[in-house]
């Protein structure tokens, strides 16, 4: 059966309630029956003794069945619910006043009679002579002459056939029907109360189920479930905790889905726009090489050198772009880990300045370093930090006009060495600053961000648990800043004695 949890719980509760009502009714009826039998047997305990004491039911010749028949009939007329029998010492029925054919047993088991005479706790059930396998409460007394062993027994069945017929009639009366209807009403009210309680208890679970179904059916993790994201403080409700956990999970999945969607869109845009950027220099390179191949005999030496210079420049441009893409892919896939070592940042800055000395002189740009005294060594990957400074300085030279200046400021503060690189160029427009360190392409082929160089700088510094920042200054130009831990701080964090 395809039933909901609430329906299954309701069905199980209904079955259990009906079973409990039936068991309760059975136990109540049986308890009432046993109580009635105990009371009747207790009240009639001495009935057989009175009969045995006041009536001569045996003589020297033994039991007198004929003598007791009239007495038994009189007693049964006075109390129709009793049946009196005369038994010998083996339990065989020697006398009775039952109608012909009503006695179904010829002998009665004497064990219950001996227990009754011995005074054991009541009720004690004995054989019913008028039923092949029935048991009923009774009263019994031995018949003796002169203190000898019992020669027989007076056996009085206290709830005979007349009682059974009357009880069956009463069972079909309105009193019993009223009782049964009352129990049915109580069971119905209990069922309704239980179903209502189950509905209230499982309502948060149904709400959570509906939210999960909507979450699955929408197929769009941006749709957040309408359940609380955090349970009340100190709550012990497992369903409330489950709701909050699901909400947190759905929110996390939504964030991851949106991040993956953005990354996939950026990847597609990057591939499309890189292809566009590669097509231009490759086309130019191919065109000039083809021209040199077809017109090599007609071109002069000057034109041939100019075409070769242009083709070489385009080739260098393609090579740089391909190298940057390869390096960025390695950084973003987590295959690169920094090889930490101690080195002087002052010496590294001087080496990088020497690398750009000729391009800076060609554009009449001054390179200047401001270094704090007693600057400690840093602990970082030397090659990565050199690449960071190279990319930043290359961008600064390309965007700084002639007669401008580029300055690198090194300072020590709070266990870190801060590196600040500033230029006197036109600066970065405010609308481009937000996505400066993101992928450098937007939709439709439009450029945004700061280029692959700045993206590589950002990834490398992230591997050193640092960040590149663009400082917002009033004067013209651009200022980037980042920090590196000193060798002393790194050794202390690693537990290495200095």
Beta strands, then each sheet from edge to edge (+ up, - down):
strand 1: 58-59
strand 2: 62-63
strand 3: 83-88
strand 4: 93-96
strand 5: 125-127
strand 6: 135-143
strand 7: 152-157
strand 8: 341-343
strand 9: 366-371
strand 10: 378-380
strand 11: 405-413
strand 12: 416-423
strand 13: 469-471
strand 14: 479-485
sheet 1: 1+ 2-
sheet 2: 4+ 3- 7+ 6- 5+
sheet 3: 8+ 10-
sheet 4: 9+ 11+ 12- 14+ 13-
end
